[in-house]
Structures are given as C-alpha cells and as structure tokens.
Amino acid sequence: MGLEIERKFLVAGDGWRALGEAVLLRQGYLSSDPARVVRVRIEGERAFLTIKGKSQGATRGEWEYPIPVPEAAELLDGLCQAPLIEKIRRRIALKGHTWEVDEFLGANAGLVVAEIELGSEDEAFDKPDWIGQEVTHDARYFNSNLIRHPYSSWKDPA
C-alpha cells in the first residue's frame, strides 16, 4: 500500500508567489466519502486517477495511476461531482522538502494552502516565513470537502 503523510498550512503573505512554476489543476471526485476518496485530476499535460483511504492523523493510504488526458476530461465533465476544484499549484523546493502551494479559483477563490509530504508524522522540517496556521486536521480544508462547502460560503474562514 502507498502511504501519504502530509501536513497542510494556510499561507500568509505573498513571498511564495515568485517561487516555483504555476500549473493549472482541474480535479473532481467520483467519491468524496472520507473512507474512500476517488479523485480525477488534470495537471498541465498529465492526468491521474487517485484513490485515498481514511486519514489517521496526517497519514492515509494513497494509490495514484496515470490515465490519458482525454479520458480524464470525460470523467471530469461527465461523472465527477460538481463543482470541480480548480487551482493554480506551485511546487517549491526548500531545504530538502517540496512545498505544494495551491491558490484556489472559482467558489474557493481567496483560499491559499501549502502542503508538505513527509517521511513520518514527526519528521522535522523548516517552515518558510509565508507558512501560517496549520490546518492538517481541519476537514474543512480537504479538497473533497471544498466541493460541498466552498470557501466562499464559510462564515468564519480561519
């Protein structure tokens, strides 16, 4: 089984904007059940089908498979739950880790989060100055929840 150990943070300031290449992502969910998330994603010129298990702390099972972009587009436009998630992602390599900074668009505009994948839940890492509050365990920030409860509808975003 593949494992994903990931921590998620809100982003503070604009220091990240000049770092990393911006790539548009479109993603949708065939299942957004917390016990078995099934996601379709087009990222630039590549597409993936990803299956994720239930989160246990910052860890969960993850299996990801490349799929043809035209098939991913058919799934996104025909079978995935609406609305789709659209965001601009920047991968930023810093001090031995890669941060993925996602700037959300559409109904989730205004939300910017950064994620870091780790080898273990207690692995030490340096936080850049643009990293804010940790939201790893706040389910509101799960992409699969943002389709049902977009950021723009929150009464108290942070």
Helices and strands as residue ranges (DSSP letters): E 3-11, E 22-33, E 36-43, E 46-53, E 59-66, H 69-78, E 85-94, E 97-104, G 106-108, E 112-117, E 131-134, G 139-141, H 143-146, G 151-153
